Amino acid sequence: MLHIVKSLEKLKLVSRYLQQEDALLLVENAVYATSEHCEYFKQIAQANLVFVLEEDLLARGWSKKTAENIQIVNKFEFVELTVSQAKSISW
């Protein structure tokens, strides 16, 4: 399952339901969690597959603060990611 997270506040809830085979995609204000210095980073550290939307990183000036283990995807890769997953849910 692909979990698409839009806000930092939802990360704690998402982490309760995240399975090992699930993927996590951070968009909008949730991109702030990609920094190891962010208090919400621990919520995403447990996920095996973590992606972040490049356009949202750039819009917030956050691209240089993203941890190395997080994969940056553009809009086209975002679409491919949603197609490759059997289900997705937005938070």
Secondary structure, 3 states (H helix, E strand, C coil): CEEEECCHHHHHHHHHHCCCCCEEEECHHHHHHHCCCCCCHHHHHCCCEEEEEHHHHHHCCCHHHCCCCCEEECHHHHHHHHHHCCCEEEC
